[in-house]
Amino acid sequence: CQSMAENQTSINQSSPHPSDPDAVSDLCQSLAAANTRHAVPVSCAMDRHQSMYKNRGRAALDQVERRRKELELQKQRRFNAMSLARRLAEDDWTTKDVDENDELDDDLVSVADTNETLATEELTADDTAESLQRKRRPGKNYRNQLMLSEWLMEIPDNLETEFLLKLCPQGKRVLVVAAKGITKTFDRRGRCIMTFPSELPGGCRQFRAGLTVLDCIWDTSSFHVLDIMHWRDLQLYDTETSLRFHWLETNFVESAPNVCRRTPKNRHPFLIVESHSCQRERLVEFLTLQPPFPLDGVLFYHQRGAYTFGHTSLVGWLKPYMLTEVLGLPCHQHYSIGLPADYQGWLVDVERFEATRRQMALAYSQDRQLRRQQQQTRSENSHSMVD
């Protein structure tokens, strides 16, 4: 553990900007090389995991306890979903009718949009029910409108009965909003990255009526639909995951038959990502089949979870090559694609991803601070010249 800390210190001296893919690649290679020189036993990663989730601060809540608390809090949360839907449709964030306390700390939104498997948000004993409630509200605009996963740090005892599995294709996580005759996609920071016609309700001039809000993966040609939050006049934010997925898989294409193919009115296809039972015999049958698309990871959704904003323990995440080790089940060889040559175990690899994320977050923060200082200096110089 100490040797990894020393390696981390040396890497800190040259942190790349998170938007530079070459720098990100160099950083990942540096981390991999460091891990190869200093083999870290799984027990070391376990100690670090327990320190992160149980000993940090005074008494951090572990993942199981946080999951239980989130399920309790979602029954009490004050959230006006219809008002949020109106704001998304009209792009109107000037009024206060969603909730007078719906302000969300910008730090809760990822600063580095380079990996969809970002770190869990550490919750300590200071995170009261009220603070957890605040962190689960939607953002002030199109930012923080997606439900993001945590690393699955332990296998839930009720995995077979309470969870559903979805394969996550490679691509960019986006929010899709179709309203007033146009379809827009937003990244996790709330930036509009694409505008186009679709046959979703509200998505083109011929289908102006209604509103559609979807949680998708964009792979440069198609949208893979992970979740649904609004369809026409049907609000699904507060609906349990199992019911949202059932509606998505049984009614989506039936209600809009052309959305799954490219047409003049539907520029990009919308493809449903199916959910699967986590019962052992069903998983054995499913995981031995070849995945239908290149995989980024695997998502585990708690069936009773409502659609939650930001990182949540109600959705777990694993890389495909971790499944055999974590679940103890045989998988098709395609699940091993991307397996690091120096792979030493599930938790060690999680720490490797987290180290990269922390470095990029730090680099981004330092770069943003530097640009603010430069802007302030230019402003001061401009004022002095006027004087």
N, C-alpha and C positions, 0 to 999 in steps of 0.2 A: 504493500500500500504506500509505503514511504517513497519507494522508487518511482511509482506512478506520479506522486505529487511532485517529485523533482522534475520529471519529464514535463509535467503540466506547466511548471514555472518557466522552463526553457521555451516552451511554445508560446507562452504569454508575451514574450518579447517581440513577436512579430504577428500580431493578430490581423487577419485579413478583413476587408469589408465584406459583409454578407452577400452583397449583390455581385461579387466578382467570382464566377464559377471556377476559374483557374486557381484562384487563391483558396477557395473552399476545397478543391481537389487536393492541392498541396498540403493543406492542413490535415485532411483525412489520412493522406499517406504518411505524414509525420506522426500522427497518433498511432497508426497501425505499426509503423516501424518501432516506435517507442514500446508498444505492447509486446512486440516480438522479442526485443532485447531483454525485457524484464517480464517474464511470464508471471502473470498474476493469478494465484489460485482462486477457485470459485469461492472459497471461504472468505477471502479478502473482500470480494464483491458483496457477499452476503453481509459482512460486517458494515460495509459502507452503505448498503441498502437499509439496514436497520438504523444506522445513524441518521440517514436522510429522512426516514419516515417515522421513527419512533423516539429518537433521542435529541433531535434538533429542537432548539428552544427549550421549553420546560417539559412538554409531554405531547409530541406530535401524534395526530390521529393516524392509525394505520389505514390501509386502503379499504379493508372490510368495514371498519367502523365509519369511515367517511361515506362509504356507499350506503350504509344503513341510515346515516343522518340525512343524506341527500334525498333518499326515498321518503323520509318523514317530512322534510322541509318542502318538497314539491307539493304536498297536500295543502300547505299553508301559504304558499307564496302568493303575493299580490302582484298579478301580472295581467294586464288588459291586452289579450292577444288580438282582439278585433281592432283596437286602436293602433297596435303595431302594424297590422296588415294594411291599414289605411295609410300610415306613414310610408311603408315600403312602396305602395302603389303610387302615391302622389309625390314621393320624395320631399315630404314636408316634415321638418324636424324642429319647427319653431314653437309649437305649442307644448303644453305640459300635461296632456291628457292621458299619457300612458301610465305614468306614476310620478309623483313629485320627487321620488327618490331614485329615479332610473338612471342617474348619472353613474357611469362606470369608469373606473380607473383605467387609463390607457395602458398601464403596465400589464394589465391582465391579458392584453392582446399580444401575440407573438411579435417580437422585434425582428425576427429572422424568418422569412418565408421560404426557407431553403429545404425544409424537411417537414413532411406532414406528421411526423411522429415526435413532436416536441415534448419537452419535459413536463412532468406533472407539476401542477401548481401546489407548492408546499403549504399545507394547512397545519397550523400549530394550535396549541391550547388556547391562544388568544383569538382564534377564529370562532367567534360565537355564532349562534344560530342567526343573529341579525346580519353579521358580516357575510356568512355563507349565502344568505338570502340575497344580499346586495350583489354579490359576485355572480349570481346566476340570472341577473336581469339582462335584457338585450342592450346593445350599445346605443349611443346617441345618434348614430346614422347607420349606414350600411356596414359599419365595422362591428365586429363581435356578434354576428348574427348566426354563426355556425356552432354546432355541437362538436367539440374536439375530444379526442381520446387521451387516456393516460396509458403508459406502459402497464401491461398486466404483470404486476410484481408477485402475485401469488394466485394459484388456481382456486377459485371460489368453491366452497363445499357444495353449493347448489348450482354448479355450472350446467349440469345436464338438465335440470328442471327449470331454471330461471333465466338462461341466456340463449341468445341467437347469434349465429356466426354469419358474417358477410366477408367475402373476399374483396379486397380493395385494389382496383387497377392502378397502374402507374398513370400519373397525370397531375393536374393542378386542382386543388380543392377550391370550389367556387360556390357562391350563392346565385341562384337563377331566379329572377323576378320578371314575370310577364304581366303587364298591365297597360291599359290604355292603348292597345294596338302595337306594342313594341316589347321585345324581350331583351333584357339586360343581364349581364353576368358581372359579379363583383368578386374580387379576391378577399382574403381574410382581413385585409386592412381596410376594406370598404371602397377600394378603387374600382371604378367601372373599366373593365378590360375588353368588353365586346358588346355590340348592339346589333340585333338581327331580327328578322321575322320568324315566328314559329307558330305551330298550330296548337300550342298550349292555350288554355283559356286566358284571354287578355293579351295574347302574344303577337297578333298581327291585325291589320285593319279589318279583315273579315271576321275575326274573333275578338273584338274589342271588349266584350263584356266579360266580367269576372276577373279573378286574380289568381296567379299561380306562384308559389314560392317553393323552390326545391333545393336540396342539398346534393351537390353533384361533384363528380370528378371529370375534368375536361382533359381529353387526350389528344387535342389538336384536330380531331375530326368528328368526334362524337361526345355526347354527355352521358356519363354513367350515373344513374340516379341512385344515390344511397338512401335518401330519406325524403319525406314530403311533409310540409308544414301547412300549406294552404292550397285548396283546389276549388275554383269557382267561388262559391259562397261557403264552402266547408272549411272551418278552422280546425287544424289538427295539432297545434302546438301542445295542448294539454292532454292529448290522447296518449295512452300507453304505447310503447314501442311495438309490441306484438300486434296491436290493432292498426297502427300506421303502416307497418310492413304488409299486413294482410290486405289492407285497402290498396296499397301501391301495386301489389302483385296481382290483384284480381280486378281492379277497376280502372287503372291508369290507362292502359292501351284501349280497353273497351270504351272508355269515355272520349278518347281522342285517338282514333285508330291510325292516323297518319304520323303521329309524333315519333314513331320508331323508325321512320325512313326519311330519306332526303327528298324533298319536293320543293317547288317554287315558293310555297307558303311556309315551308319548314326547312330552313337552310341546313340545320344540323340535327341528326337523329338523337333521340333520347332513349337510352337503353336501360332497362331495369336491372339492378344488381339484386339477385335473389338472396333471401335469407335462408339459413339452414338450422335445423335442430342441433343442439350440442349433445344429444344422447349418444353414448359411446358407439353403439352399433351403427347409427346413422352417420356419425363422423368417419368411422372406418370405411364405410361404403363410399362416402363423398370424397374424402381426402386421397383415395387411391386413384381417382380420375384426374386427367389432365385439366388444369385450370383453363377457363374459357378465354383468358386474356393475360398479358404480362402483369405480374403481381408486384404491388408495392408492399402490401402487408395484409394482415387479417384482423378484422374488428369483431369484438365480442360485446354485444349489446344486452344490457339487462332488460328483460321483457316488460317490466313494470315502470320503466323510466319514461317520464315525459321528455319532450324536446328541450334540452338544457343548453344555455348559452355559455360558450367558453369550455375550458377543460373540465371534464367530469369523470369521476370514478365509475359512473354507470356505463361507460364504454371503455373497454380494454383494447390494447393494441399489441400485436407481436409481428415480427418480421417472418416471412414464410418459412425460412430455414430453421426457425426456433420451434416449430410445431412438434416435430418428432420428439425432441428433448422434453418439451414442456408437457405435452399431452400424453407422451408415451405411446404414440400411435404411428403406424407406417404411413408414409405420404408418397405421392407421385414424385418422380425425380425432378420435375419442374419446380417443386417447392424448395429444392436445394440451390436453385440459381441465386447467385449473390452471396453464397456462404463464404465468409472471409477465410483466407488461407490459414490465418492464425486464430481461428475461432476456438475459444476456450470455455464456452458456456454461455447460456442465456443471460445471466445477470452481469457477467463481465462485458458482454457485448452491449447491453443497455448502458452501462457506465461509459463505454467508448462513445456511443451516440451522444450521451449527455455532456461529455467533456467537449465534444465538437460544438454542441449547441451553446454551451456556456461561453466558449471562446468567441463564437460569432456574435452572440448577444453583447458581450463586452466590447468587441471591436465596433459594432454598430453604435453602441452608446457613446463610445469615445469619439467616433467620427461625427456623430450628431452634435456632441458638445463642442467639438472643434469648429464645425461650421457655424454654430451659433455665436461663438466668440469672434470668428472672422466677420460675420455679418454685423455684430455689434461694433467692432473696430471700424468697419467701413462707414457705418452710420455716424459714429463719433467724428471721424475724419471729415465726412461730408458737412456736418454741422459746423465744425471749426472753420472750414473754408468759407462757408456762408457768412459766419461772424467776421 
